[in-house]
């Protein structure tokens, strides 16, 4: 069963989705329901669903921001967006961030939902094949803790902020330790320098975006934390032995 999270602020809409999804007789199981984007993001982090069905317009964090934040954090599950007729611009923006598609809330019926979820199921099956071919899929829960609590704090921070500017001093200040000591200790506990750890995490996220979205190589490089396109390509090639464009082409040829 594919684990499914519903993020929708209207109770009748959530109830309708539950009933329709059950009637599709497809292998999707609802594991959680959230009433806004902030709650949805928290549940996504804890439940790690395979697919999120989210309204676009909600109080606070909207569905597009939820999707964008999830992608920036390395979440590679599928998104289906719910939209009204007046929200098409948002729907297309969601597609740019890798949403599987969108459904019109006012005309949602069993046939339309079933067609969309069959598409999502096919994409999830494709992702399983990609996992078998290439073990790159990032998952925040896979960050291995060390036996040192302060190093674990740094790892947790890097998982959330890898796309931002990160300095050794800022990490040392985070745990109130000497910078040179932090550098040496981190390498002993993880087997990687801080620079290599951040690069590896950024490249993991870049792989997911290259494989699951149509965003340009330049956009992806900037999104995962590389300010310079040439440097992004250089580091990507160092870790993967191919350029980002070659990697995307190779992933499409897997199937």
N, C-alpha and C positions, 0 to 999 in steps of 0.2 A: 504494500500500500504506500502511495506517495503522501507524505505528511503535508498538510495544507493549513495555512494560517489565513484567516479572514480579518481584514482591517477595514471597518466600515462604521461610521458614526450613527447611522440610522438603524434602529432595531428591526423594523419591518424588512429592510433590505437584507440584513443578516439572516433573518428567519427564512426569507425567500431563497437565498443562496443555499442554505442548508438543505432545504427540501429539494431544490432543483439538482444540486450536486448528488444527492442520494439517488435520485431518479435516473441519472445518467448511467448508473451501474458501472462506472469506471473506477479504477483502483486509487481513489483519492479519499483520505481520511482527515477530517477536520480535527486538528490538535489544539487549536486555540482561536479565540476571537478577541479583537482589540477595537476600541472605540475611537481611536485617533492615531496619528502617526507616531507620537512619542511612545505611547503604550505599545504600538505595533513594533517599533524598533526594539524595545526592551524584550518583547516576547520572541522576536526573531533571533535575538542574540542568545536567548536561553533555550529555545525550542529547536533552533536550526531546522526549520521546515524545508521541504523540497520545493514548495510553491507558495507564493503569497498572492491572494486576491485582494486588491486594495482599491478603495475609492480614491479618486484624485483630489476632489475638493473636500477638505476636512478642517475643523478648527485646529489651530496650532500648526504642527508639521503636516503638510499636505502629502499626497501619495507620491508625487514626483520627487519631492525632497527625501521621502522615506526610501524610495528606490535608489536615488543617487547616493545617499549615505550608506545604504547597505552595500552597494557596489564598491564604494571607496574603502569599506571595511573588509572587502574580500569575499562577501557573500555571493555564491555562484548559483543560487536557486533561481527558479523562474518567477516572473511577475506577470500577473494579468490585471489590467487596470479597468476600473469601472468609471464611466464618464457620462455626462449629460451632453446634449447636442451642442451646447455653448462652450464646451471644454475641449474641442478638438485640438487646439494649439497645445494644450497641456498633454494630451494623449500622444501627439507626435513627438513631443519632447521626451516623454517616457520611452518611446520606441528607440530614441537615440541612445538611451542609457541601457538598452538591452531588454526591455519588456517584450514578452512574447506576443502581446497584442492587447486590444481593449474591447470592452463590451459596452453597449449603450444601456444604461440603467432603465430607461423608460420603456424599452422594448425587449428586455431580457426574457428569453423563454428557454425551454428545455433544449430545443434544437440548436440554438445559438451557443448556449453554454457547453453542450456536448461537443460540438464541432471545435470550440476553442480548447477544451480540456483534452480532446484527442490530440490536438496539435502540441499541447504542453507535454502530454505523456510521451509523444514521439521525441520531443526535445530532451526530456529527461533520460530516455533510453539512449539517445545519442551521447549525452554526457557520460553515461555509464561506459560506453565504448571508448570515449576519449580518456576516461580515467584508466582504463585498461591499457591504452596505448601510451599514456603519458601521465605520470603520477604528480602533476604539478598543482592540482587544485588546492588552493589555500583554504584553511579552516582555522579560525581563531582558536578553537578548542584544541588544535593540534600543537600549539606552542608548548613545548615541553618545559615544565618547571625544573629548577635546579634545587640543590639543597641549601641555597642561600636566599633568605627572604628578600634582601635588598636587590639582588640580581633579578629575582622574580618580579619585583615592582618595575624594574626597568623594562623587562620583557613585556609585561602587560601594557606599559606606557607605549612602547614601540608598536605593539599590535594595533593600538588605537590611533597613533599619530605618525606612522611611518611615512605618510605622504607630505608631512610638514617639514620645515627646516629643523634639523636635529643637530645639536652640537654636543660634544663630550662634556663641556662645562654645564650645559643645561641639565644633562642627565645626572651629573655628579651633584649638582645643586638639589635635584629632586630627592636624593636620598642622603644629602648632607655628608658626602664623602669627598676625599681628595680625587681629583680628576685622573691623575696617573694611576692611582690605586684602583679606581673603578675600571679603567681600561684593561689593566692586567688581569683583574679578577674576573671580568666578564669573559675574556678569552679563555681563561682556565675553566670556567664553569660551563661554557656553551661550545667551546671548540672553534668559535668564530670571533674575529675582531668586531667591534661595534659597526664599523663601516661595512664590512661584509654582511653582517646580519641585516642591516637596513637595506642594503642593495638586494639581498636575496628576497626579502619580504616585498620590496617594490617590484621585482621581476615576477614574483608569483602573481601579484595582483595584475600586472601588465599582461601576463599570459591569459588570465581569465578574460580580461577585456578584449584582447585580440581575438580570442576564440568565440566569444559570446556577444560581441557588439560589432557594429560597422563603423565605429568612431575611427578617426584618422590616427595614424601612428603618432603624430605630433600631439594630438589631444590626449592620447593615452599616456604618453610620456609625462606630460604636464600633470595629469590627474594623479599619477602615482608618485610624483615628487621630483621628477627630473626637469629642471628649468631649461636645459639646453638639449635640442633634438639630437645633435651629433653625439653628445655624451650618453644620452639614453640608448642610442643604437650601439655605441661602443660597449657599454656595460651589459646590455642585453646579449650581444654576441659573445662576450666573455663568459657569461653564465650558461648560455644555451647553444653556442657554436653556430648560430644562424642569426640573421637580422630579424627584427620584429615582422617585417613584411614576409620574409621567407617562412617564419614560424606560422603566421596566419595562413599562408598558402598550404603548408604541410598539414595543418589541422583540418582544413577543408577537404583535403584529399584522403583523410583517414577513412571516410565513408565512401 
